[in-house]
Amino acid sequence: MVVKLYALSTCPYCAKAKQLLNEQEIAYDLLDVDLAEDDVADKALKEVQQLTGRQSFPVILINDKVILGYKPDEILETLRHEK
């Protein structure tokens, strides 16, 4: 299972998403877009736009499933389904 989290370091919902994944002991790739170098941040913003149609955070990618926003029930259900 591949899990990627696009987040902002100042976003409280992003922090909750990180906490949830950590509590579930899920390995994930984290990109705090606002802390990334300009070229990495630009690429990440384009990826988020392509995945969701907007630039909103957090975005959690679990294999091919995209979850926009902090939706703990949907995140947990997708994690259970994708294992």
Protein Blocks (a to p, Z undefined) as FASTA:
>chain_A
ZZdddddfklmklmmmmmmmmmnopacddddfklpcfklmmmmmmmmmmmnopacddddd
ehjaccedjdfklmmmmmmmmZZ
